[in-house]
Amino acid sequence: MRTIEHWIAGAPTPGTSTRRGPVWNPATGEQQAEVVLGTAEDVDLAVQAATKAFESWQDVSVSRRAKIMFAFRELVDRHVDDLARIVSSEHGKVLSDARGEVLRGLEVIEFCCGIPQLLKGEYSDQVSSGIDAYSFRQPLGVVAGITPFNFPAMVPMWMHPVAIACGNTFVLKPSERDPSASRLVAELWQQAGLPDGVFNVVHGDKEAVDAVLDHPDIAAVSFVGSTPIAKYVHERASRTGKRVQALGGAKNHAVVLPDADLDFAADHITAAGYGSAGQRCMAISAVVAVGAAGDALVAKLDSRAAAVQVGAGDDESAEMGPVVTREAQQRITSYLDGAAGEGAQVVVDGRGLSVAGHENGFFVGPSLLDRVTPSMRVYTDEIFGPVLVVLRAETLDEAIALVNANPYGNGVAIFTGSGEAARTFQRRVTVGMIGVNVPIPVPMAFYSFGGWKDSLFGDRHIHGSEGVSFYTRGKAVTSRWPHVEHPTDAGFHFPTAR
């Protein structure tokens, strides 16, 4: 059985624990590896390595850091397919989807190649007589990332390239469900010329997470995961004085108006709802059909859901793969078990799907529920699976009110041919990321990613300019170089410009 070890101070490290976690092949249902589950001692060992590396890394010029980022970018680009195969084999998503994940992570690395520009300060000449003022930003020190299973390559790349480019050192605690991508990334960092100890990986479960949150020498923590854990991470890490950004769960809506192109909307909603088996924090999971759009839209979604090709991740004909674990499969089907009893109409039922040659895989077929109301569990809970629910609204105002009443505020989309309706919608919804005829409005790397309400704990979004701000802190300098022969003009009043 292959064992996946930590990566500390530039080398694979077995750690101090005898505990191991299974790494499954979701398409076959078979265990393909085991991962070491780290202890507080393992986290401390990684932090010590990162602390030592920070002593010199913080003083490396931004030009040298940029050169390493460019080298890392080239290596990741060269290994896109290798990373995609690893992600697909452990997560289950199809290869084309896994490749897209890696490419979106690569965009953040490309953004970080411009770190000399991103860290430029400000300068004001002669703010007072003989006095100049300027500001600049410096790294925090050792920072950490705790990342989810659903994007084992992309989400860590939202964090560590930005942090490292800004002059920090990094400890990553990836999901123990699909940990191998982080190992290859660590090797690519080393090949790019990154000094040992600047990037470290500690695998594990709650014990390792708590050790990261509690460690006194970690200055900041970035997290992506479910809302209950995001809230826990934010509260616990904040108590120890850390800077925290914790991105939580979602219930993303697609509002479809009667004037929308319903075929276009149905195509894109189907892809956004069932891509990656619905295991995306930006997946569309709730459709709000407005007015006369309802019945026609459901009919189109029905035919498209039934046509989705489900198979193993390495099946080139497959559009959707399995979910990540047997437990996830059982949890998702439990929602379908109770949907009809709550009053929902089961239009497409994905329970019991069997894929030839992969009968023991963790598969759930595309599922579509109509006539769902806001009180039903299939709506209130984040199912995180290939389950699309349809609610009805009579007007755009009613649809906006429904979206705004939801406790999550990650992403939302509107399908319409009306610019006026789109503008009204984007100004009034209380959601952080909005798509207009775009179902998955994930911002490009030079913008920042983050939701509102229970989808974000902390005051800064991830990557982009807010990521640079999160991983640095500012200094403001007021400077004067007086002539020695001039008499002092010191006064006891508060200083003012003159």
C-alpha positions as CSV (number, residue, x, y, z in Angstrom):
1,M,0.0,0.0,0.0
2,R,1.5,3.3,-1.1
3,T,2.0,5.8,1.8
4,I,1.7,9.5,1.3
5,E,4.0,11.4,3.8
6,H,4.3,15.0,4.9
7,W,6.7,17.3,3.1
8,I,8.8,19.3,5.6
9,A,11.9,21.3,5.1
10,G,12.2,20.1,1.5
11,A,11.9,16.4,2.0
12,P,9.3,13.7,2.5
13,T,8.8,13.1,6.3
14,P,6.9,10.2,7.9
15,G,6.0,12.2,11.0
16,T,5.5,11.1,14.5
17,S,2.1,9.4,14.2
18,T,1.2,5.7,13.5
19,R,-2.3,6.8,12.4
20,R,-3.1,6.4,8.8
21,G,-6.1,7.4,6.7
22,P,-7.4,5.6,3.6
23,V,-7.2,7.3,0.1
24,W,-9.9,5.8,-2.1
25,N,-10.4,5.5,-5.8
26,P,-13.9,6.8,-6.0
27,A,-14.6,5.1,-9.4
28,T,-13.8,1.6,-8.1
29,G,-14.5,1.9,-4.4
30,E,-11.1,0.5,-3.7
31,Q,-8.4,1.9,-1.4
32,Q,-5.4,3.0,-3.5
33,A,-3.1,4.5,-0.8
34,E,-2.9,5.6,2.8
35,V,-1.9,9.0,4.1
36,V,-0.2,9.7,7.4
37,L,-2.3,11.7,9.8
38,G,-0.2,14.3,11.5
39,T,0.0,15.3,15.1
40,A,0.7,18.6,16.8
41,E,4.3,17.6,16.9
42,D,4.3,17.2,13.1
43,V,2.7,20.7,12.7
44,D,5.3,22.1,15.1
45,L,8.1,20.5,13.1
46,A,6.8,22.2,9.9
47,V,6.4,25.5,11.6
48,Q,9.9,25.3,12.9
49,A,11.2,24.7,9.4
50,A,9.0,27.6,8.0
51,T,10.2,29.9,10.8
52,K,13.9,29.2,10.0
53,A,13.3,29.6,6.3
54,F,11.5,32.9,6.9
55,E,14.6,34.5,8.4
56,S,16.2,34.6,4.9
57,W,13.2,34.4,2.6
58,Q,11.7,37.7,3.9
59,D,14.8,39.5,2.7
60,V,14.9,37.9,-0.8
61,S,14.4,40.6,-3.4
62,V,11.0,40.9,-5.1
63,S,12.8,40.4,-8.4
64,R,14.3,37.1,-7.2
65,R,10.9,36.0,-5.9
66,A,9.3,36.9,-9.2
67,K,11.9,34.7,-11.1
68,I,11.0,31.8,-8.8
69,M,7.3,32.4,-9.5
70,F,8.0,32.4,-13.3
71,A,9.9,29.1,-13.0
72,F,7.1,27.6,-10.8
73,R,4.6,28.7,-13.4
74,E,6.5,26.9,-16.2
75,L,6.8,23.7,-14.2
76,V,3.1,23.7,-13.2
77,D,2.2,24.3,-16.9
78,R,4.4,21.4,-17.9
79,H,2.7,19.1,-15.4
80,V,-0.9,20.1,-15.9
81,D,-1.9,16.7,-17.1
82,D,0.0,14.9,-14.4
83,L,-1.7,17.0,-11.7
84,A,-5.1,16.4,-13.4
85,R,-4.6,12.7,-13.4
86,I,-3.8,12.7,-9.7
87,V,-6.8,14.9,-8.9
88,S,-9.1,12.7,-11.0
89,S,-7.9,9.4,-9.4
90,E,-8.4,10.6,-5.8
91,H,-11.3,13.0,-6.1
92,G,-13.2,11.3,-8.9
93,K,-13.9,14.3,-11.2
94,V,-13.4,13.7,-14.9
95,L,-10.1,14.5,-16.4
96,S,-11.3,17.6,-18.4
97,D,-12.7,19.0,-15.2
98,A,-9.5,18.3,-13.2
99,R,-7.4,19.9,-15.9
100,G,-9.6,23.0,-15.8
101,E,-9.1,23.1,-12.0
102,V,-5.3,23.1,-12.4
103,L,-5.4,25.8,-15.1
104,R,-7.5,28.1,-12.9
105,G,-4.9,27.6,-10.1
106,L,-2.2,28.3,-12.7
107,E,-3.8,31.7,-13.4
108,V,-3.2,32.7,-9.7
109,I,0.5,31.8,-10.1
110,E,0.6,33.9,-13.2
111,F,-0.9,36.8,-11.3
112,C,1.8,36.4,-8.6
113,C,4.5,36.6,-11.3
114,G,3.8,40.4,-11.1
115,I,4.6,40.6,-7.4
116,P,7.0,43.6,-7.9
117,Q,4.1,45.6,-9.2
118,L,1.7,44.2,-6.6
119,L,3.9,45.2,-3.7
120,K,4.6,48.8,-4.8
121,G,4.1,51.3,-2.1
122,E,3.1,54.9,-2.1
123,Y,5.1,58.1,-1.8
124,S,4.1,61.7,-1.1
125,D,6.7,64.5,-1.4
126,Q,6.7,67.5,0.9
127,V,3.6,66.6,2.9
128,S,4.8,69.3,5.3
129,S,7.8,71.6,5.2
130,G,10.8,69.4,4.6
131,I,8.8,66.2,5.4
132,D,8.0,63.3,3.1
133,A,5.6,60.4,3.7
134,Y,5.6,56.9,2.2
135,S,4.2,53.5,2.8
136,F,5.2,49.9,2.0
137,R,4.0,46.4,2.9
138,Q,5.9,43.5,4.6
139,P,5.2,39.8,5.0
140,L,3.5,38.4,8.1
141,G,5.9,35.4,8.7
142,V,4.7,31.8,8.8
143,V,1.2,31.4,7.4
144,A,-1.0,28.4,6.9
145,G,-3.7,27.0,4.6
146,I,-6.4,24.4,5.3
147,T,-8.0,23.3,2.1
148,P,-10.9,21.1,1.0
149,F,-11.2,17.9,-1.0
150,N,-13.2,19.3,-3.9
151,F,-10.3,21.3,-5.4
152,P,-7.1,19.7,-4.2
153,A,-4.9,21.6,-6.7
154,M,-6.7,24.9,-7.3
155,V,-7.7,26.0,-3.8
156,P,-4.2,25.6,-2.3
157,M,-2.9,27.6,-5.3
158,W,-5.3,30.4,-4.4
159,M,-3.2,30.6,-1.2
160,H,0.4,29.6,-1.2
161,P,1.7,31.4,-4.4
162,V,0.3,34.7,-3.1
163,A,1.7,34.1,0.4
164,I,5.1,33.0,-0.8
165,A,5.4,35.8,-3.4
166,C,4.7,38.3,-0.7
167,G,7.7,36.9,1.3
168,N,5.9,34.6,3.8
169,T,6.6,30.9,4.4
170,F,3.8,28.4,4.2
171,V,2.4,25.3,5.9
172,L,-0.4,23.6,4.0
173,K,-2.8,21.1,5.5
174,P,-4.6,19.7,2.5
175,S,-7.6,17.4,2.7
176,E,-6.7,13.9,3.7
177,R,-9.2,12.5,1.2
178,D,-7.1,13.5,-1.9
179,P,-3.6,14.5,-0.6
180,S,-1.3,13.5,-3.5
181,A,-1.5,16.7,-5.6
182,S,0.1,18.7,-2.8
183,R,3.1,16.4,-2.8
184,L,3.8,16.9,-6.5
185,V,3.3,20.7,-6.1
186,A,5.9,20.6,-3.3
187,E,8.4,18.9,-5.6
188,L,7.7,21.5,-8.3
189,W,8.3,24.4,-5.9
190,Q,11.7,22.8,-5.0
191,Q,12.5,22.4,-8.7
192,A,11.7,26.0,-9.3
193,G,14.4,27.0,-6.8
194,L,12.2,27.8,-3.7
195,P,14.4,27.4,-0.6
196,D,13.6,24.4,1.6
197,G,11.2,25.1,4.4
198,V,9.4,27.9,2.6
199,F,6.6,25.5,1.5
200,N,5.6,22.6,3.7
201,V,2.8,20.1,3.7
202,V,1.4,18.4,6.8
203,H,-1.4,15.8,6.2
204,G,-4.0,15.0,8.8
205,D,-7.5,15.4,10.2
206,K,-8.9,17.5,13.1
207,E,-5.8,17.0,15.3
208,A,-3.6,18.6,12.7
209,V,-6.2,21.3,12.0
210,D,-6.4,22.3,15.7
211,A,-2.6,22.3,16.0
212,V,-2.5,24.8,13.1
213,L,-5.2,27.0,14.6
214,D,-3.5,27.0,18.0
215,H,0.2,27.3,17.1
216,P,1.6,30.6,18.4
217,D,4.1,31.0,15.6
218,I,1.5,30.9,12.8
219,A,0.5,34.5,11.9
220,A,-2.4,33.8,9.6
221,V,-4.7,31.0,8.5
222,S,-6.6,30.7,5.2
223,F,-9.4,28.1,5.1
224,V,-12.0,26.9,2.5
225,G,-14.6,24.4,3.5
226,S,-18.1,24.0,5.0
227,T,-19.7,26.9,6.9
228,P,-19.8,25.1,10.4
229,I,-16.0,24.4,10.1
230,A,-15.3,27.8,8.6
231,K,-17.0,29.4,11.6
232,Y,-15.0,27.1,14.0
233,V,-11.7,27.9,12.3
234,H,-12.4,31.7,12.4
235,E,-13.3,31.7,16.0
236,R,-10.5,29.4,17.3
237,A,-7.7,31.0,15.2
238,S,-8.9,34.5,16.1
239,R,-8.7,33.7,19.8
240,T,-5.0,33.0,19.3
241,G,-4.5,36.4,17.6
242,K,-4.2,35.1,14.1
243,R,-5.4,36.9,11.0
244,V,-8.1,34.6,9.5
245,Q,-10.0,34.3,6.2
246,A,-12.4,31.4,6.3
247,L,-14.6,30.7,3.3
248,G,-17.6,28.6,4.0
249,G,-20.4,26.8,2.2
250,A,-23.0,27.9,-0.4
251,K,-26.4,27.4,-1.8
252,N,-26.0,29.1,-5.2
253,H,-29.1,30.1,-7.1
254,A,-29.8,30.6,-10.8
255,V,-32.7,32.9,-11.4
256,V,-34.3,32.3,-14.8
257,L,-36.6,35.0,-16.1
258,P,-39.3,34.3,-18.8
259,D,-37.4,36.4,-21.4
260,A,-34.3,34.2,-21.1
261,D,-33.2,31.8,-23.8
262,L,-34.4,28.7,-22.0
263,D,-32.3,26.3,-24.0
264,F,-29.1,28.3,-23.3
265,A,-30.1,28.5,-19.6
266,A,-30.9,24.8,-19.3
267,D,-27.6,23.8,-20.9
268,H,-25.5,26.0,-18.6
269,I,-27.5,25.2,-15.5
270,T,-27.1,21.5,-16.1
271,A,-23.3,21.8,-16.6
272,A,-23.0,24.1,-13.5
273,G,-25.2,21.8,-11.3
274,Y,-23.8,18.4,-12.2
275,G,-20.2,19.2,-13.1
276,S,-17.8,17.6,-10.6
277,A,-20.9,15.8,-9.3
278,G,-22.0,19.0,-7.7
279,Q,-19.0,19.1,-5.4
280,R,-18.1,22.7,-6.0
281,C,-18.7,25.6,-3.7
282,M,-19.8,27.6,-6.8
283,A,-22.1,24.8,-8.2
284,I,-25.6,25.9,-9.0
285,S,-27.8,23.9,-6.6
286,A,-31.0,25.9,-6.6
287,V,-32.9,27.2,-9.7
288,V,-35.5,29.9,-9.2
289,A,-37.9,29.8,-12.2
290,V,-39.8,33.1,-12.5
291,G,-43.3,33.3,-13.8
292,A,-44.0,31.5,-17.1
293,A,-40.4,30.1,-17.3
294,G,-41.2,27.4,-14.8
295,D,-42.7,24.4,-16.6
296,A,-40.8,24.8,-19.8
297,L,-37.5,25.2,-18.0
298,V,-38.1,22.1,-15.8
299,A,-38.9,20.0,-19.0
300,K,-35.6,21.1,-20.5
301,L,-33.6,20.4,-17.4
302,D,-35.3,17.0,-17.2
303,S,-34.1,15.9,-20.6
304,R,-30.6,17.3,-20.1
305,A,-30.2,15.6,-16.7
306,A,-31.2,12.3,-18.1
307,A,-28.6,12.7,-20.9
308,V,-25.5,13.4,-18.7
309,Q,-22.9,10.8,-19.3
310,V,-21.7,9.4,-15.9
311,G,-18.5,7.4,-15.7
312,A,-15.0,7.0,-14.2
313,G,-12.8,10.1,-14.1
314,D,-10.5,8.6,-16.8
315,D,-13.4,7.8,-19.1
316,E,-13.0,10.4,-21.9
317,S,-16.7,10.1,-22.7
318,A,-17.8,10.9,-19.2
319,E,-19.1,14.3,-18.3
320,M,-19.6,13.6,-14.5
321,G,-17.7,11.2,-12.2
322,P,-18.4,9.7,-8.8
323,V,-18.5,11.5,-5.5
324,V,-15.5,11.4,-3.3
325,T,-16.3,8.8,-0.7
326,R,-18.9,6.1,0.2
327,E,-20.0,8.4,3.1
328,A,-20.7,11.2,0.7
329,Q,-22.7,9.0,-1.5
330,Q,-24.8,7.8,1.4
331,R,-25.3,11.3,2.7
332,I,-26.4,12.6,-0.7
333,T,-28.9,9.8,-1.4
334,S,-30.4,10.3,2.1
335,Y,-31.6,13.7,0.9
336,L,-33.3,12.1,-2.1
337,D,-34.8,9.5,0.2
338,G,-36.7,12.2,2.1
339,A,-37.5,14.7,-0.7
340,A,-40.8,13.3,-1.8
341,G,-42.0,13.1,1.8
342,E,-41.3,16.8,2.2
343,G,-43.5,17.6,-0.8
344,A,-40.9,17.9,-3.6
345,Q,-41.5,16.4,-7.0
346,V,-38.7,14.0,-7.9
347,V,-38.3,14.6,-11.7
348,V,-35.0,12.7,-12.1
349,D,-33.8,10.2,-9.5
350,G,-30.0,9.5,-9.4
351,R,-30.2,6.8,-6.7
352,G,-29.0,3.4,-7.5
353,L,-27.0,4.4,-10.5
354,S,-24.6,1.6,-11.6
355,V,-21.7,2.2,-14.0
356,A,-20.6,-0.8,-16.0
357,G,-17.2,-2.1,-14.8
358,H,-17.4,0.2,-11.7
359,E,-20.3,-1.3,-9.8
360,N,-18.6,-0.6,-6.4
361,G,-17.8,3.1,-7.3
362,F,-19.3,6.0,-5.3
363,F,-21.7,7.1,-8.0
364,V,-24.9,9.2,-7.6
365,G,-26.7,10.1,-10.8
366,P,-27.9,13.6,-11.7
367,S,-31.0,14.3,-9.7
368,L,-33.7,17.0,-10.3
369,L,-36.4,18.0,-7.8
370,D,-39.2,20.4,-8.7
371,R,-41.8,22.3,-6.5
372,V,-39.2,22.7,-3.8
373,T,-40.0,25.3,-1.1
374,P,-37.5,27.2,1.2
375,S,-38.5,25.1,4.2
376,M,-37.4,21.8,2.8
377,R,-34.1,20.2,3.8
378,V,-33.0,19.8,0.2
379,Y,-33.1,23.6,0.0
380,T,-31.9,24.6,3.5
381,D,-28.9,22.3,3.6
382,E,-25.7,22.3,1.4
383,I,-26.1,18.9,-0.1
384,F,-22.8,19.1,-2.1
385,G,-23.8,16.5,-4.6
386,P,-25.5,16.3,-8.1
387,V,-28.9,17.4,-6.8
388,L,-30.6,20.3,-8.5
389,V,-33.7,21.8,-6.9
390,V,-36.2,24.1,-8.6
391,L,-38.3,26.7,-6.8
392,R,-40.9,28.9,-8.3
393,A,-41.3,32.7,-8.0
394,E,-43.9,35.0,-9.7
395,T,-41.7,38.1,-10.1
396,L,-38.1,39.2,-10.2
397,D,-38.7,41.0,-6.8
398,E,-39.9,37.7,-5.3
399,A,-36.9,35.9,-6.7
400,I,-34.5,38.5,-5.2
401,A,-36.2,38.3,-1.9
402,L,-35.8,34.5,-1.9
403,V,-32.1,34.7,-2.7
404,N,-31.5,37.3,0.0
405,A,-33.3,35.3,2.6
406,N,-30.9,32.4,2.2
407,P,-28.1,32.4,4.9
408,Y,-25.5,31.8,2.3
409,G,-24.1,34.5,-0.1
410,N,-21.4,32.9,-2.2
411,G,-22.5,33.0,-5.8
412,V,-25.6,33.6,-7.8
413,A,-26.6,33.9,-11.5
414,I,-29.4,35.4,-13.5
415,F,-30.5,34.3,-17.0
416,T,-32.3,37.1,-18.8
417,G,-32.3,39.1,-22.0
418,S,-33.1,42.3,-20.1
419,G,-30.2,44.6,-19.2
420,E,-32.5,46.5,-16.8
421,A,-33.5,43.3,-15.0
422,A,-29.8,42.2,-14.8
423,R,-28.7,45.6,-13.4
424,T,-31.5,45.6,-10.8
425,F,-30.6,42.1,-9.8
426,Q,-26.9,42.6,-9.4
427,R,-27.4,45.7,-7.3
428,R,-30.0,44.2,-5.0
429,V,-28.8,40.7,-4.3
430,T,-26.8,40.2,-1.1
431,V,-24.3,37.8,-2.7
432,G,-20.6,38.3,-3.2
433,M,-20.1,36.8,-6.8
434,I,-22.7,37.4,-9.5
435,G,-23.1,36.0,-13.0
436,V,-25.2,37.5,-15.7
437,N,-25.9,34.7,-18.1
438,V,-22.8,33.1,-16.5
439,P,-23.7,30.2,-14.1
440,I,-20.4,29.9,-12.3
441,P,-19.1,33.4,-11.8
442,V,-15.7,32.5,-10.4
443,P,-13.6,35.7,-10.7
444,M,-10.3,35.8,-12.6
445,A,-7.1,35.7,-10.6
446,F,-6.6,39.4,-10.7
447,Y,-9.9,39.9,-8.9
448,S,-10.7,38.4,-5.5
449,F,-12.9,35.4,-4.7
450,G,-15.3,35.5,-1.7
451,G,-18.9,35.5,-0.7
452,W,-21.1,37.3,1.8
453,K,-23.1,36.2,4.9
454,D,-22.4,32.6,6.1
455,S,-20.1,32.0,3.1
456,L,-17.3,34.1,4.5
457,F,-15.8,34.6,8.0
458,G,-13.2,37.4,8.0
459,D,-12.9,40.7,6.3
460,R,-10.8,39.8,3.2
461,H,-11.5,37.6,0.2
462,I,-9.0,35.2,-1.3
463,H,-6.3,35.8,-4.0
464,G,-6.2,38.9,-6.1
465,S,-5.4,42.3,-4.5
466,E,-7.2,41.2,-1.3
467,G,-5.0,38.2,-1.1
468,V,-1.9,40.4,-1.2
469,S,-3.4,42.6,1.5
470,F,-4.2,39.5,3.6
471,Y,-0.7,38.2,3.5
472,T,1.1,41.5,4.2
473,R,0.8,44.4,6.6
474,G,1.5,48.0,5.9
475,K,4.0,50.5,7.4
476,A,3.7,54.2,7.0
477,V,6.8,56.3,7.3
478,T,7.0,60.1,7.9
479,S,10.6,61.3,7.2
480,R,12.6,64.5,7.7
481,W,16.3,65.2,7.1
482,P,16.9,68.6,8.8
483,H,19.9,70.8,8.2
484,V,22.1,70.6,11.3
485,E,22.5,74.4,11.5
486,H,18.7,75.0,11.6
487,P,17.2,75.5,15.1
488,T,14.7,73.0,16.3
489,D,11.0,73.7,15.7
490,A,9.8,71.1,18.1
491,G,6.5,71.9,19.8
492,F,4.2,70.3,22.4
493,H,1.1,70.5,20.2
494,F,0.0,67.7,18.0
495,P,1.9,67.8,14.7
496,T,0.2,69.5,11.8
497,A,1.1,70.1,8.2
498,R,2.4,73.5,7.4
